[in-house]
Amino acid sequence: MKRTIIVIVDIIIWLLLVLTIPFFILNTFNSIQTSVVSSASNELIIIFRIILFIVTFSILLVVKHFINKNEVLTLSEIIKYQFKNKKLRSILITSLLSTILLVSVLLINQRKLYYIPNHSSYSYNKLSKDEDFLKVELKDYENTYVGWLKNNYEDIPIIIYFSGNGHSSAKFFHNSLITENPIFIEYNFIMLDYPTYGLSKGTLNEGSNFNMALLTYEYVVNELDYTSDNIHVIGYSLGSGVATYLASKKAIKNLVLIAPYSSFIDVGNTILPIFYGPFKNLIKDKYHSINYASDVESKVLIVASKKDEVIKFRLSKKLSNSFSNVKFSEFQDLRHNDFYDNYMVQFVIGVFLTSDE
């Protein structure tokens, strides 16, 4: 019986060893890339790498002692034997407690790690003085969503835009004017900020963002008198999940997803592959775009790049397989923040929005 327990423990330890070390090594190759990209997702990556380093170092330390002494046969016996060493025991206990602490911080402050609220007072003041822009404020039972409407009062379609992380509506509109983005110029545009982004207030989570999307759509239909055949929806990165949800619930003309993901669970697994089975519930906001995709009846364009360091290309490809009417536009060298101001991306989106195919 005792030997059986030892064998089972050994198998578990070896599995941890085999799964942890290669993953740590592979992620190490991206360390330079991660350090130069500023976003909350990178903070998340750094935390996971610290955890992986602690676990890997602890395991390798035990194996090193075994190799040097060669006094025991199984990993569980190695650990039991080495625990007699007070110095090593202190290191292992410290490593374990540090790991528990880091995981706890991740779970408790998870939303603070992958949401990056942003507000630009400069851009806000600029738009406030421009008569072509209207400040929009919508409310539900607990949140206030504030954003901007660019309405030229012409008979042209409107785009409902959901931004990526770290963006705000004022900054987006102001930058689009400066760069003279042709899509921005040729369409009316509306974008509201997620709670705590820009001037929006309330609780920041998946449910609030989805509700904001529905309220925005109702505003466009009821207050601006748009019909579904003149409404386009664009979602970038984080916003792609919100855009997909809206398109699954409401009738629109076209859906454009830039650097989209299949789900936040899959994004988490590209960082640390543990969110499977019951561990999926560790991700608080799941943004299951892949589940909503089958209910989207409009045409869909997905724009993705193989060099995207935040949303892996394969997640965009995985999502595309769930839509019934999708066009996939693949780029080779664009990084995550390069899409919207890229001329070829603008061209691809512009052609898609005007195509009747």
Secondary structure, 3 states (H helix, E strand, C coil): CHHHHHHHHHHHHHHHHHHHHHHHHHHHCCHHHHHCCCCHHHHHHHHHHHHHHHHHHHHHHHHHHHHHHCCCCCHHHHHHHHCCCHHHHHHHHHHHHHHHHHHHHHHHCHHHHHCCCCCCHHHHHHHHCCCCEEEEEEECCCCEEEEEEECCCCCCCEEEEECCCCCCHHHHHHHHHHHCCHHHHHCEEEEECCCCCCCCECCCCHHHHHHHHHHHHHHHHHCCCCCHHHEEEEEECHHHHHHHHHHHHCCCCEEEEECCCCCHHHHHHHHCCCCCHHHHHHCCCCCCHHHHHHHCCCEEEEEEECCCCCCCHHHHHHHHCCCCCEEEEEECCCCCCCCCCCHHHHHHHHHHHHCCC
